[in-house]
Amino acid sequence: VEEPEAVTEVQITGEMKSMRMQNPSRDMTVDLTDDFSMTNSGLQMEVIIRTNNLLYFKFKPDEVGEWSLILESLSPSTSYSIIALASCTFSFLSTFRYLDLATNHPNLHKLPGR
């Protein structure tokens, strides 16, 4: 995560014995199998879907850096997958103070009768 407060979505599929997430400074570990641990983490975590084989949640990281997922499957032959998506809250829409009509762009020229 390169920006604090970026919304991060994580999807973990597969049968897991334990699932934990650790912050970059390694001083906080969240047990992803425990709703109480997730709620009291201070990361604004929200579980979207939780089943026996799927955990899909989103959170807002409180620090920049590499967050770690520590996963332990039920058996060594069990397969699993992880999808992580992050989006920033930066707006790409600019604020216009005025529209300059003295431009050479043809779409912004004043036309008589319009």
N, C-alpha and C positions, 0 to 999 in steps of 0.2 A: 504494500500500500504506500503510495507516494504522497497522499494528502489525507490528513486526519478529517474525520467526518464524512469521508466518501462512503456511500452506501455499497456494501459488499454482499453479494449473494453466493451461498455455497450449497451445493447439492452433492450428497454422498449416497451412493447406492451400494448395496451388498449387506451381508449379515455380519455385524460387528459385535465383538465382545466389549470393546471400549472405544470411545471417540473423545478426544480432547483437543482443545485449541489453546495455543500459548502465544502471548504477546511478544513483540520483538525484544523487550528487555528481560524476558524470561521470569518476571516476578508475578505473573498472573496466569493461571491455568483454569480454563472453563471446561467442565465436564458436559459434553454435548448430549449425553444420555440422561441428564438430570435437568428437568425444567427449572428447579429452584436455583441451581448453579447458573443457568443461562439468564434467568430473570435478575439475579443479584450481581451480575458481572459488571454492570455499569456501561455496557456496550450497546444499549438499546436493541437487544436481540429480539427477533420475532420469528417464531417457528411458523412456516407456511404449510408444510406437510411433514407429518411424522408417521411412518408405518414401520413394520418389522424390517423392511429392506430399503427404506428410503428416509433420509433426513434432508429437508430443504428449508434453509433458514436465511435470514438476512440480518446484518448488524452494521453499526457504525463504529469503525475502529477509533480508539482514542489516542493512538500514536502511530507515527510513520515508521515503516520498516517491514521486515519479513515476518509475517505471522505463520506459525507452524501448526499443522494438523498432525496429531499423533493418533494413528488408527491401528487397532488390533482386531484382526478378523477372527471368526470362530475357529477356522482351521487354515493351515497353510495353503490348501488347495482352493479355498474360497476366493473368487474374483470379486473385485469392487471397482468403482469408478468415482471420480471426483470432478466436479465442474465448479469453477470459481469465476464470478463476474464482478467487476467493480465499475462503478460509475461516479463521476465527480459531480458536484453541485454547481460547477462553474457554468454561467449562462453565456452562450455564444451570440445572443441577440444584443446588439448594441442599442444605446439610447440616442435618439436623434433629437437635437435641440431645435433644428429648423431644416427645411428642405431647400437646398440651393437650386433655384430655377435658372440661374445664369450658368448653366453647364452646356457642354457641347454634345451630350448624350441625346439621341433622337427621341427616346421615350419620355424625357423630362422637359421637352420644349412645349411652350404654350401654343396652342393652336386656336386660331380665331373660331368663334362659335362653340367652343367647348367649355 
